[in-house]
Amino acid sequence: MNKEILTVVDVVSNEKGVAKEVIFDALEAALASATKKRYTDEVDVRVAIDRATGDYQAFRRWEVIDPDERAAYLELNPGDQPELEFPERQIFHPDALDRYPLIKPGEFVEDPLAAAEWGRIAAQTAKQVIVQKVREAERAQIIEAFQPRIGELVMGVVKRIERGNIFLDLGGNAEAVITKEHVIPREVVRPGDRVRGYLFDVRPEKRGPQLFVSRTARELLIELFKLEVPEIGEGVIRMHGAARDPGLRAKIAVQSTDPRIDPVGACVGMRGSRVQAVSNELAGERVDIILWDGNPAQFVINAMAPADVVSILVDEDAGSMDVAVAEEQLSQAIGRNGQNVRLASQLTGWDLNVMTEVAAEQKSEAEVQKSQKIFMDLLDVDEEIAAILVQEGFASIEEIAYVPEHEMMAIEEFDETLVSELRQRAKDILLTRAIASEEQIGDASPAQDLLEMAGMEPELAYELAARGVVTMDDLAELSVDEMMDIEGMTEAQAGKLIMTARAPWFTDTDNTGAGS
């Protein structure tokens, strides 16, 4: 019988590739379970198998309970005798000290017990426990093997497809899943196909796959190019991000550290072989390879390919650019369903407003006229001086008040007297505003939701509070016209802020509809 136990351990360990200690633990648990069935009470049994001989012994155990728990019980229930929650497998510390003077709370008192025979019931129980332990050990091995591989490409064979989820066999009992949100839309995949994916997560699930793979992640595109283009692995070509519309189109930005190497050409490959290999791997997804540039405007111009950009206006504060193209190229610049401009925006990190050349000129002219009017009204200057200020790049009263004096003196049409007068008037206006703002605001402060609202600046929030607009709901009630008297406010900005404030209304409506 003892040799049989050792034989079971050796055979299962070798066949399943599981440590012998795991099998011994499973057998001990099975024998303990078979032994406990002799008792009607919920006793605690431990079985110890000698790893060398296969001999085993059984012990009944009682957990030693901390005496502080007994004292606390007596304080709350004077005159009562404390009771154990599980008297069949617990003992109070003072009682245990009578037999084991060195015992401590949390340890166990044990008495030898007649162990169950290694019969049919014990063997059946052992089989169930071993199977469970082996599964747990195998899943732990998979976690351990794949945890360091997060962020890498993996390849597997499609085992089955269930409810849009694709299950892959990666070999070595490892199974991965591509959930339906990570499956390329309209891609035809059948059982038995070999599929590559990007391993983005490893989680110790109790059942089912523990490895999570994506076919739609931008990182998959980057890793595929690393696989196809040796220059990337050598560090000669650097990749600066990617943007994807999975299965349809993608853009990727590259840069060469060696002026002798064309990064775009290297990624395209001879007769397009390299980029075509990546495209085939992604269900025919068309890939535009963009030359990265340290100048954000030039990078955007490159990213808008194949459309040619006529002019570009950068608004760093808003993180946006107005991109002007020829009228006949407008549809190409925007792309089907906005695809081209959306991918260019994701790739560059800028909000891109694409318009025709005529529309860009009209918008620029309108902004110039607005700035000129502000300077004429506030600084009390004529149209000529206001036009010069706008032409020289001044956009606000603050800039005129605090820009270094020598920069204004460099303007050919301005002399020292005029510069001094303009700066003084601008400072007087700012001082008057500050005083008026303090008088208006008083105790009025914006609510936290208004301060934390996306796109809201603290100064604007306090100015709105001074006008009685304290919460997001207050802002949501406003119209665009009601916000246009705020200095520097544009119709687009006002509309965006109001719609952001109204967003919870639509969410609440959707939730109400879903529940009814």
C-alpha positions in Angstrom: 0.0 0.0 0.0 2.8 2.4 0.9 4.6 1.6 -2.3 1.4 2.2 -4.2 1.2 5.7 -2.8 4.8 6.4 -4.0 4.0 4.9 -7.4 1.0 7.2 -7.8 3.1 10.2 -6.9 5.8 9.3 -9.4 3.5 8.5 -12.3 1.2 11.6 -11.9 4.2 13.9 -11.4 6.0 12.7 -14.5 2.9 12.6 -16.7 1.5 16.0 -15.7 4.8 17.8 -15.1 3.6 18.7 -11.6 5.9 18.8 -8.5 5.7 15.7 -6.3 5.0 17.8 -3.3 1.7 18.9 -4.9 0.7 15.3 -5.4 1.6 14.4 -1.8 -0.5 17.3 -0.6 -3.4 16.0 -2.7 -3.1 12.5 -1.3 -2.9 13.8 2.3 -6.1 15.9 1.7 -7.8 12.8 0.2 -6.9 10.5 3.1 -7.9 13.3 5.6 -11.3 13.6 3.9 -11.8 9.8 4.0 -10.9 9.7 7.7 -13.3 12.6 8.6 -16.2 10.6 7.1 -16.0 8.3 10.2 -17.2 11.1 12.4 -20.6 12.8 12.5 -19.1 16.0 13.8 -17.1 18.5 11.8 -13.7 17.5 13.1 -10.4 18.7 11.8 -8.1 15.9 10.5 -4.5 16.1 9.3 -2.7 13.3 7.5 1.1 13.2 7.1 2.7 11.0 4.5 6.3 10.1 4.8 7.9 11.2 1.5 10.5 8.4 1.6 8.6 5.3 2.7 5.0 6.2 1.9 3.9 5.5 5.5 1.1 7.8 6.7 -0.4 8.9 10.1 -3.6 10.7 10.9 -4.1 13.3 13.6 -7.2 15.0 15.0 -6.5 18.8 15.5 -7.9 21.5 17.7 -7.0 25.2 17.0 -5.8 27.1 20.1 -7.9 30.2 20.5 -6.4 33.5 21.9 -7.2 34.0 25.6 -8.0 37.7 24.9 -11.1 36.5 23.0 -12.2 34.6 26.1 -11.6 37.7 28.3 -13.6 39.9 25.9 -16.5 37.5 26.0 -16.6 37.5 29.8 -16.6 41.3 30.0 -19.5 41.5 27.6 -21.4 38.6 29.3 -20.6 38.6 33.0 -21.5 35.4 34.7 -21.7 33.4 31.4 -19.3 30.7 30.4 -17.5 31.4 27.0 -18.5 29.2 24.2 -16.4 28.2 21.2 -17.7 28.8 17.7 -16.6 25.3 16.6 -16.0 23.2 19.7 -15.3 20.1 17.6 -12.1 21.7 16.3 -11.2 24.5 18.7 -9.9 24.8 22.3 -9.2 27.7 24.5 -5.6 28.5 25.4 -5.8 27.9 29.2 -7.4 24.5 28.6 -4.7 23.6 26.1 -1.9 24.6 28.6 -2.9 21.8 30.9 -1.6 19.3 28.4 0.9 21.3 26.3 2.6 23.9 28.5 4.5 25.6 25.6 1.5 25.9 23.3 0.6 29.3 21.8 -2.6 30.8 20.5 -3.0 30.1 16.8 -1.2 26.8 17.0 -2.8 23.4 17.0 -3.2 20.6 19.5 -3.1 17.2 17.9 -4.0 13.6 19.0 -3.1 10.5 17.0 -6.0 9.0 15.1 -6.6 5.8 13.2 -6.3 6.7 9.6 -8.6 5.5 6.8 -7.4 2.5 4.8 -6.2 3.1 1.3 -9.4 1.6 -0.2 -11.8 2.4 -2.9 -13.3 5.4 -1.3 -9.9 6.9 -0.4 -8.7 6.2 -3.9 -11.7 7.8 -5.5 -11.4 10.9 -3.2 -7.7 11.0 -3.9 -8.3 11.0 -7.7 -10.7 13.9 -7.4 -8.4 15.9 -5.3 -5.4 15.1 -7.4 -7.2 16.2 -10.6 -8.1 19.5 -9.0 -4.6 20.0 -7.6 -3.1 19.2 -11.0 -5.4 21.7 -12.7 -4.5 24.4 -10.2 -0.8 23.6 -10.6 -1.0 23.7 -14.4 -2.9 27.0 -14.3 -0.3 28.4 -11.9 2.5 27.3 -14.3 0.7 29.1 -17.2 0.5 32.3 -15.2 4.1 32.0 -14.2 5.2 31.3 -17.8 3.2 34.1 -19.5 3.3 36.9 -16.9 6.7 38.1 -18.1 5.4 37.9 -21.7 2.8 40.6 -21.3 3.3 43.1 -24.2 4.6 40.5 -26.6 3.1 38.8 -29.7 1.7 35.3 -29.3 0.6 32.8 -31.9 -2.0 30.1 -31.4 -4.4 27.8 -33.2 -8.1 28.6 -33.1 -9.8 25.9 -31.0 -13.3 27.2 -31.1 -15.4 30.4 -31.5 -18.2 31.1 -28.9 -20.4 34.1 -29.0 -17.9 36.1 -31.0 -15.0 35.2 -28.6 -12.1 33.3 -30.2 -10.3 30.7 -28.1 -6.6 30.0 -29.0 -4.5 27.0 -28.2 -1.0 28.3 -27.5 0.5 24.9 -26.7 1.5 23.4 -23.4 -2.1 23.4 -22.1 -2.2 27.2 -22.4 -5.4 28.6 -23.7 -5.9 32.3 -24.6 -9.1 34.2 -25.5 -9.6 37.1 -27.9 -12.9 38.6 -26.6 -15.3 40.0 -29.2 -14.3 43.6 -28.5 -10.7 42.7 -29.4 -11.6 40.9 -32.6 -11.1 42.7 -35.9 -14.5 43.5 -37.3 -15.6 41.4 -40.2 -12.5 39.2 -40.1 -13.2 35.6 -41.1 -11.6 33.2 -38.6 -12.2 29.4 -38.5 -11.2 26.6 -36.2 -7.7 25.4 -37.1 -6.5 28.8 -38.3 -3.2 30.1 -37.0 -3.7 33.6 -35.5 -1.3 36.1 -34.0 -2.3 38.5 -31.3 -1.0 40.9 -28.7 -0.9 39.6 -25.1 -2.2 42.5 -23.0 -3.2 40.8 -19.8 -2.7 37.7 -17.7 -5.2 37.1 -14.9 -5.5 34.1 -12.5 -9.1 33.2 -13.2 -10.6 30.2 -11.5 -12.1 28.8 -14.7 -11.6 29.4 -18.4 -8.7 31.2 -20.1 -6.3 33.2 -18.1 -4.5 34.8 -21.0 -6.1 37.7 -22.8 -5.1 38.6 -26.4 -6.0 41.5 -28.6 -6.2 41.8 -32.4 -7.3 45.4 -32.3 -4.7 47.0 -30.0 -2.3 49.6 -31.5 0.5 47.8 -29.9 -0.2 44.8 -32.2 0.6 46.9 -35.2 3.8 48.2 -33.6 5.0 44.6 -32.7 4.3 43.3 -36.2 6.5 46.0 -37.7 9.2 45.2 -35.2 8.9 41.6 -36.5 9.1 42.5 -40.2 11.6 45.4 -40.1 15.0 44.4 -38.7 16.1 48.1 -38.5 13.6 48.7 -35.7 15.1 45.9 -33.6 18.6 47.4 -34.3 17.5 50.8 -33.1 18.2 52.4 -36.4 14.5 53.2 -36.8 12.3 54.5 -34.0 8.5 54.1 -33.8 6.6 57.0 -32.4 3.1 55.5 -31.9 0.3 54.2 -34.0 -3.4 54.7 -34.6 -5.8 52.1 -35.9 -9.3 51.7 -37.3 -9.0 47.9 -37.0 -9.4 46.0 -40.2 -9.7 49.1 -42.3 -6.9 51.6 -42.0 -4.0 52.5 -39.7 -1.2 55.1 -39.5 2.2 54.6 -37.9 4.9 57.2 -37.3 8.6 56.4 -37.7 11.9 58.2 -37.5 15.5 57.2 -38.6 18.5 57.8 -36.3 20.7 57.3 -39.3 20.4 60.1 -42.0 21.4 57.6 -44.7 18.3 55.4 -44.1 14.8 56.3 -45.2 12.5 55.1 -42.4 9.4 55.1 -44.5 11.1 53.1 -47.3 12.6 50.6 -44.8 9.1 49.9 -43.4 7.5 49.6 -46.8 10.2 47.2 -47.9 11.1 46.0 -51.4 8.0 46.4 -53.6 6.0 46.9 -50.4 6.7 43.4 -49.1 7.1 44.4 -45.4 4.1 46.6 -45.1 2.1 44.0 -47.1 3.0 41.3 -44.7 1.7 43.4 -41.8 -1.4 44.2 -43.7 -2.1 40.6 -44.5 -1.7 39.7 -40.8 -4.4 42.3 -40.0 -7.1 41.1 -42.4 -6.0 43.5 -45.2 -5.8 46.6 -43.0 -4.3 49.4 -45.0 -1.3 51.0 -43.3 0.0 54.6 -43.9 3.6 55.0 -42.8 4.2 58.6 -41.6 7.5 60.4 -41.1 7.7 61.6 -37.5 8.8 65.3 -37.0 9.8 67.1 -33.8 7.8 70.1 -35.1 4.1 69.4 -34.2 2.8 71.3 -37.1 5.0 69.5 -39.6 4.1 66.2 -37.9 0.4 66.9 -38.4 1.0 67.9 -42.1 2.8 64.5 -42.6 0.0 62.6 -40.7 -2.7 64.1 -42.9 -1.3 62.3 -46.0 -2.4 61.6 -48.6 -4.1 65.0 -48.4 -1.9 68.1 -49.0 -2.1 70.7 -46.3 -2.2 74.3 -47.6 -1.9 76.1 -44.2 -2.1 75.2 -40.5 -2.9 77.3 -37.4 -1.7 76.0 -34.0 -3.6 76.8 -30.8 -1.3 75.4 -28.1 -3.6 76.4 -25.2 -6.5 74.4 -26.6 -4.2 71.6 -28.0 -5.8 72.0 -31.4 -4.9 72.9 -34.9 -6.9 74.3 -37.8 -5.8 72.4 -40.9 -6.7 74.0 -44.3 -6.7 72.0 -47.5 -7.8 72.7 -51.1 -11.5 72.4 -51.5 -11.2 69.5 -54.0 -9.1 67.6 -51.3 -11.5 68.2 -48.4 -13.2 64.8 -48.6 -9.9 63.0 -48.9 -8.4 64.9 -45.9 -11.4 64.0 -43.8 -11.7 60.5 -45.1 -14.7 58.1 -45.0 -16.7 58.7 -41.8 -13.9 61.0 -40.7 -11.4 58.2 -40.7 -8.3 60.0 -42.0 -8.5 63.0 -39.7 -9.4 60.8 -36.7 -6.4 58.6 -37.2 -4.1 61.6 -37.7 -5.5 63.2 -34.5 -4.9 60.0 -32.5 -1.4 59.6 -34.0 -0.3 63.2 -33.3 -2.2 63.8 -30.0 -3.7 67.1 -31.4 -7.4 67.9 -32.0 -7.6 68.7 -35.7 -10.2 70.9 -37.4 -10.1 70.3 -41.1 -11.5 73.0 -43.4 -11.2 74.4 -46.8 -8.7 77.1 -47.6 -11.5 79.6 -48.0 -13.2 78.7 -44.7 -9.8 79.0 -43.0 -9.3 82.5 -44.4 -12.8 83.5 -43.3 -12.2 82.2 -39.8 -8.8 83.9 -39.5 -10.3 87.1 -40.8 -13.2 86.9 -38.3 -10.7 86.3 -35.4 -8.6 89.3 -36.6 -11.6 91.5 -36.7 -12.7 90.4 -33.3 -9.3 91.0 -31.8 -9.1 94.4 -33.4 -12.4 95.4 -32.0 -11.4 94.3 -28.5 -8.3 96.4 -28.7 -10.1 99.4 -30.2 -12.8 99.3 -27.5 -10.7 98.5 -24.5 -7.5 100.4 -25.3 -9.3 103.3 -27.0 -7.1 103.2 -30.1 -7.9 103.6 -33.8 -8.3 100.8 -36.3 -4.7 101.2 -37.6 -3.0 100.7 -34.3 -5.3 97.8 -33.4 -4.5 96.2 -36.8 -0.8 96.5 -36.1 -1.1 94.9 -32.7 -3.0 91.9 -34.2 -0.6 91.7 -37.1 2.4 91.5 -34.6 0.7 88.6 -32.8 -0.8 90.2 -29.8 -4.0 88.4 -28.8 -5.0 89.7 -25.4 -4.8 92.7 -23.1 -2.5 90.7 -20.7 0.1 90.3 -23.5 0.2 94.0 -24.1 0.5 94.8 -20.4 3.3 92.3 -19.6 5.2 91.6 -22.7 8.8 92.9 -22.5 8.9 96.5 -23.5 11.7 96.0 -26.0 9.5 93.7 -28.0 6.9 96.4 -28.5 9.6 98.9 -29.3 10.8 96.7 -32.1 7.5 97.4 -34.0 8.5 99.9 -36.7 5.3 102.0 -36.4 5.5 102.4 -32.6 7.6 104.9 -30.6 8.5 105.0 -26.9 5.6 107.3 -26.0 3.0 105.1 -27.7 4.3 101.9 -26.3 4.3 103.4 -22.8 0.8 104.6 -23.2 -0.5 101.3 -24.5 1.1 99.3 -21.7 -0.3 101.7 -19.1 -3.8 101.5 -20.5 -3.6 97.7 -20.6 -2.4 97.6 -16.9 -5.2 100.0 -15.8 -7.8 97.7 -17.5 -6.4 94.6 -15.7 -6.4 96.4 -12.4 -10.0 97.6 -12.9 -11.0 94.1 -13.7 -9.3 92.6 -10.7 -11.1 95.1 -8.4 -14.4 94.6 -10.0 -13.9 90.8 -9.9 -13.2 90.9 -6.2 -16.3 93.1 -5.6 -18.5 90.8 -7.7 -17.3 87.5 -6.4 -17.5 88.2 -2.7 -18.5 84.9 -1.2 -19.5 83.4 -4.5 -17.5 80.3 -5.3 -18.0 77.7 -8.0 -19.2 74.3 -7.0 -16.8 71.4 -7.1 -18.5 69.8 -10.2 -18.1 73.0 -12.1 -14.4 73.3 -11.1 -13.7 69.7 -12.1 -15.7 69.8 -15.3 -13.7 68.8 -18.4 -12.4 71.8 -20.3 -13.1 74.2 -17.4 -10.3 76.6 -16.2 -10.4 77.8 -12.5 -10.4 81.5 -13.6 -13.4 81.0 -15.8 -15.2 79.0 -13.1 -14.8 81.8 -10.6 -16.0 84.4 -13.2 -19.0 82.3 -13.9 -19.7 82.0 -10.2 -19.6 85.8 -9.9 -22.3 85.9 -12.6 -24.4 83.4 -10.6 -23.4 80.3 -12.6 -22.2 78.1 -9.7 -22.9 74.5 -10.7 -22.8 72.5 -13.9 -26.6 72.6 -14.0 -26.4 76.4 -14.0 -24.0 76.3 -16.9 -26.1 73.8 -18.8 -29.1 76.2 -18.7 -27.1 79.0 -20.5 -27.1 79.7 -24.2 -24.0 80.4 -26.3 -25.1 84.1 -26.6 -25.2 84.5 -22.9 -21.5 83.5 -22.6 -20.2 85.6 -25.5 -19.7 88.7 -23.2 -16.9 86.9 -21.4 -13.6 88.2 -22.8 -11.7 85.7 -25.0 -14.7 83.4 -25.2 -15.4 81.9 -28.7 -18.7 80.4 -29.9 -17.1 77.0 -30.3 -15.6 77.1 -26.8 -18.9 78.2 -25.3 -20.9 75.6 -27.1 -18.4 72.8 -26.1 -18.6 73.9 -22.4 -22.4 74.0 -22.4 -22.7 70.6 -24.1 -20.2 69.1 -21.5 -22.4 70.5 -18.7 -25.5 69.0 -20.3 -23.9 65.6 -20.8 -25.3 64.2 -17.4 -28.8 65.1 -18.6 -28.5 62.6 -21.5 -26.9 60.0 -19.3 -29.7 60.3 -16.8 -32.3 60.1 -19.6 -30.6 57.0 -21.0 -30.5 55.3 -17.6 -34.2 56.1 -17.0 -35.1 54.7 -20.3 -33.1 51.5 -19.7 -34.8 50.9 -16.4 -38.3 51.5 -17.5 
